[in-house]
Amino acid sequence: MSTDSSSNARSLQIAEVERISILGSESIVCGFHLVDYIWTDIFTNLAAASTYVLITDTNLAALYADKYKEGFTAAWAHVRPGAAAPRLLVRVLPPGETSKSRATKSEIEDWMLAQKCTRDTLVMALGGGVIGDLVGFVAATFMRGVPFVQVPTSLLAMVDSSIGGKTAVDTPAGKNLVGSFWQPKRIFMDMAVLSTLPPREFSNGMAEVVKTAAIWTAEEFDVLEAGAEDIRAAVLEGQKDGDMAGLTIASRSEAQSLLLRVISASARVKAYVVTHDERESGMRGLLNFGHTIGHAIEAVLSPQVLHGECVAVGCVLEAEVARRMGHLGDVSVARLARCLRAYGLPTAMDDAIIRGLVGEERLRELRPQRLMDVMSVDKKTVGSQKRLVVLKRLGETLEMKPTNIDDSLILEVVSEGVRVNAVADVTQQAVTVVPPGSKSISNRALQLAALGRGTCRIRNLLHSDDTQVMLAALQAMGACSVAWEDDGATLVVTGNGGQLQRPDAELYLGNAGTAARFLSTTVNLIDARDGSSVLTGNARMKLRPSGPLVDALRANGCGIEYLEREGSLPLRVQHTGRGFPGGHIQLAASISSQYVSSILLCAPYAQEPVRLELVGGKVISQLYIDMTIAMMAQFGCHVERIGPNEYLIPTGAYENPAEYVVESDASSATYPLAFAAITGSTCTVPNIGSASLQGDARFAVDVLRPMGCTVEQTATSTTVTGPPRGQLRALAEIDMEPMTDAFLTAAVLAAVAAGGEDR
């Protein structure tokens, strides 16, 4: 909104803001385009000062110094018309961590004294964490303490270092070792400045945002998990020159509102914690989730690897500690890692992002014992006990403070491998192993439920990059709405009955091959009479073939063009209002069964019934085609096989079952079952049995039973008891064609079976 109280002064652009309370005062202010608001608030609501000192760095001075000077003059003319203006002094420092030193602090103090600054001076820190920490320390000690204001310009500073009053400089002995607690009078978070951030700095800050949601609020974690692309767009697409969008609530885009929500939510959590534990005696330690291990990684790999990147890895590793303690489930660890990856962050010490930043030789410096040594002198360590924040579930911690953890468990988690010794004897106690959900079934279930009518609760869904890509693309096309239940163990999908809309941006599929092939047909269902949609992926995806599928769709009347390499993504799909024509479709299926499943899954929504004829030689992976047909039937669409390689699919719509349980991955299940076979122990795998949709489910009956194991298999579970050790029988021949993914497991069994050297 604009104000104009003086005919000689320009109108002020006063932003509509959100205020957050900390230590009893609503001193955190969030909004867009805050320069006029900042000076007006300072002049109106803070103690008058004779001198205002703005300290920033050379990078930010080029962008904002003139705006703040002009805003200072305009706001004063409105707030104090006719009164003599106070002084505004500007000090510009070199950017980077080297400025955060005792020497720079002394230079600033000497300069302020030379400028005759007195106790009625207000100091403003305009910058990221380095400027905020340094200037806050100057304010804490100059004239025994003068008021100061934080204007953080990086996402990391907004959600982390600017809140809480920690100020410090670095010394040769380490970071932040000399400093003070000194609370700012205001913290102004201007979201508009984030548009100048490089993408990597955006990711750097999002590590802290995700961390905060993970320890505090399941609902906010869900928002971050689902909104990665919108949040990234709101930050990185920036503002056009002169564009004041977001100044008022009415002018904010949905993406801007989402950005404001997630940043203010993160700031609100830290403000609450600081209010209840200002000097970090207990609760404030929760904010160190991911930091105990993360700081150790940072100590070895900085400055090439940024703070947020190290914290992201630390979060995943500390979540893994909680999992091994029995407090956190596999699903939660997977969701946390996937959410961090969605914001461009590494999730492992040997992550490709980190390897690309430091190289192989430097990466070898991350020796487990070196990390443990660094952690032993961390400020968070108490005596010989290291303290980690232990998650109970996403959004909740085990204790309202860090927990003491044995070194042996931390060492196990940060080690890249473990030594496996020979087993002298295996207990006869039966064990139950539940492998993760099948990726093949998970992807099919997501597409079926999204295209279906009604609500389906999907349980045991595999949490992976591939399934996340599939889910995000379906949501981008408006195919469905989703929610999480049971701490992320259940995905609630409400399908829109095949009513799809053109996505606002390209559908980026990474290296998710299943999603790319399935969605190449799905995009043709979009109900639009003009425009187009683009499917693209990373460099590896652009080398993967999709030619036979595209050829079949083109021949059926779909408007698809290659944008780069012939036969591969990226693809542009033109929308003409005709949708997916259907009718007789011939498809070469000798390269990938996913081409067949792609057309099958979408066929009910074609303009006329589909007669799908597979041509071009032997059909590859028939079992996966059978899986697709069986799952379509579970969602109410029955495919008729009218010839050896010919199928008839009627038009209609999927009807979502109330619940769908994804089978555990049968190929992963072969490992514990094989261990039982080798050691003479007993293992049960629930959720995989004779009624399984997966070919590898036959492994126990077709391989382990002939080798001498006792196999009990129901429709939904498999139990294997191995023969006495050394009595596993070798087989002359095993047909692995129906269970190709179990080939390596069978090879290991053959190597240890009695008489295996002759078979």
Secondary structure, DSSP 8 states (H G I E B T S, - for coil): -EE---TTS--EE----EEEEETTEEEEEEESS-HHHHHHHHHHHS---SEEEEEEEHHHIIIIIHHHHHHHHHHHHHHSTTS---EEEEEEE--SGGGSBHHHHHHHHHHHHHTT--TTEEEEEEESHHHHHHHHHHHHHGGG---EEEEE-SHHIIIIITSS-EEEEEETTEEEEEEEE---SEEEEEGGGGGGS-HHHHHHHHHHHHHHHHHH-HHHHHHHHH-HHHHHHHHHS---TT--TTSSGGG--HHHHHHHHHHHHHHHHHHHHHHH-TT-SSGGGGGGTTHHHHHHHHHHHTTTS-HHHHHHHHHHHHHHHHHHTTSS-HHHHHHHHHHHHHTT---STT-HHHHHHHHHHHHTT--HHHHHHHHHTSTT-BTTBEEE--EEETTEESSSS-EEE-HHHHHHHHSS-------S------EE----B-HHHHHHHHHHHHHSEEEEEEES---SHHHHHHHHHHHHTTSEEEEEEGGGTEEEEEEETT-----SS-EE-TT-HHHHHHHHHHGGG---SS-EEEEE--TTGGGS--HHHHHHHHHTT-EEEESSSTTSS-EEEE--S----EEEEEEE-SS-HHHHHHHHHHGGGSSEEEEEEEESSS-S-HHHHHHHHHHHHHTT---EEEETTEEEE-----B--SEEE--B-HHHHHHHHHHHHHHT-EEEEET-STT-SSGGGGHIIIIITTTT-EEEE-SSEEEEE--STT--B--S----GGGGGGHHHHHHHHHHSBTGGG-
